[in-house]
Amino acid sequence: MAVVRRGAPSSRTVTKVDFFWSSVRHKQFDTSELENTITMSKKLEGKIALVTGGSSGLGLATAKRFANEGAKVYITGRRQNDLDAAVIDIGHGAVAVQGDISKMADLDRLFEQIKNEVSKLDVLFANAGGGEFVPLGEITEAPVDKWLGINIKGTLFTVQKALPLMPAGASIILNGSMVSVKGFPAFSVYAATKAALRSFARTWSVDLRGRQIRVNVVAPGTVVTPAYKNQLGLNDEQIREMESQAAATTPLGRAGMPDEIAKAVLFLASDDSSYVNGIELFVDGGAAQI
Ligand SMILES: NC(=O)c1ccc[n+]([C@@H]2O[C@H](COP(=O)([O-])OP(=O)(O)OC[C@H]3O[C@@H](n4cnc5c(N)ncnc54)[C@H](OP(=O)(O)O)[C@@H]3O)[C@@H](O)[C@H]2O)c1
């Protein structure tokens, strides 16, 4: 009978640990087992993910992360050329479905295709959206209708129409913005739409009680993407100015990178955040915290 001293490791443990350290010391450590473990521990293996607005910027960076972590990724966007390029960039059998999130028929067609092809949706990154600068006093109906129509109505119906496909354990991430809690000049229409998304996450986490579906918001800070030219209409010099303003007002002293947002979205999408629900996760270098 083996005699085990109180507090001493078992002889089996000692042997394994000794073997490990002696292998490392003698550079004989077989890394194939470690590599297998890493391969097997992909965070979204077997999952189906949808990234709206996955053809550019933060959506594209996130779609790439999701695909690298084992997910089958669907992306949407209005411009077919950008979708085609993104599908090649993402690889891993990504699928693009052209459509506008503010059009109900497009959303119906999107979810019909996902239902027919894979019959479920584990992760939804409701990212498509945007805004423009319009100072108070010059706001007309057009930008209000446009951005509320895309950011609020489009996101709401994206989520609602996705729900029948979402099983227990699914995760919804809404792309908000740090402007939900900060005042930037001439950005009130956009900021209000992002504050609405933050509110949606609170209420929907309660509405989905019992279904085990989590809803969270990611709130990026300044991250230069094609939107700065395409939507905000900034030129190169104005973009550089915006970046240096961000650097000056952010504790980390710089603007963010798209993949830094993607990493946070991956956290919210995966089981790593299994008990995180209804939050707004600021990914802004600390800008909204000071
Ligand atoms: N970049 C930042 O600093 C920042 C900060 C905070 C929050 N955000 C948010 O992050 C999200 C992505 O922005 P981004 O900076 O990555 O911009 P982006 O590079 O311009 O990408 C926007 C993506 O959304 C798609 N999209 C826009 N409107 C759409 C619609 N109605 N229906 C379907 N797809 C649509 C675009 O494709 P099509 O144009 O071809 O449709 C594109 O794929 C937005 O919700 C934005 O508000 C960005």
The ligand as an ORCA input file, in Angstrom:
! r2SCAN-3c Opt
* xyz 0 1
  N     -15.196     53.275    -36.595
  C     -15.506     53.835    -35.441
  O     -14.763     54.697    -34.924
  C     -16.750     53.415    -34.729
  C     -16.880     53.793    -33.385
  C     -18.018     53.417    -32.712
  C     -18.993     52.675    -33.339
  N     -18.844     52.319    -34.638
  C     -19.908     51.532    -35.262
  O     -19.341     50.403    -35.872
  C     -20.205     49.968    -36.926
  C     -19.357     49.701    -38.163
  O     -18.727     50.904    -38.548
  P     -17.325     50.957    -39.307
  O     -16.586     52.094    -38.732
  O     -16.723     49.613    -39.336
  O     -17.836     51.417    -40.763
  P     -17.566     50.862    -42.249
  O     -16.147     50.471    -42.410
  O     -18.130     51.870    -43.155
  O     -18.453     49.546    -42.298
  C     -19.849     49.617    -42.252
  C     -20.406     48.309    -42.724
  O     -21.825     48.297    -42.561
  C     -22.451     48.088    -43.816
  N     -23.713     48.817    -43.786
  C     -23.909     50.134    -43.556
  N     -25.212     50.416    -43.608
  C     -25.857     49.256    -43.880
  C     -27.203     48.914    -44.068
  N     -28.189     49.809    -44.000
  N     -27.518     47.617    -44.315
  C     -26.536     46.687    -44.403
  N     -25.242     46.957    -44.236
  C     -24.913     48.241    -44.001
  C     -21.436     48.588    -44.849
  O     -21.594     48.030    -46.128
  P     -22.470     48.794    -47.264
  O     -22.152     50.250    -47.171
  O     -22.044     48.158    -48.544
  O     -23.882     48.506    -46.925
  C     -20.167     48.069    -44.198
  O     -20.030     46.694    -44.415
  C     -21.262     51.034    -37.087
  O     -22.443     50.631    -36.436
  C     -20.652     52.226    -36.379
  O     -21.610     53.108    -35.883
  C     -17.737     52.677    -35.355
*
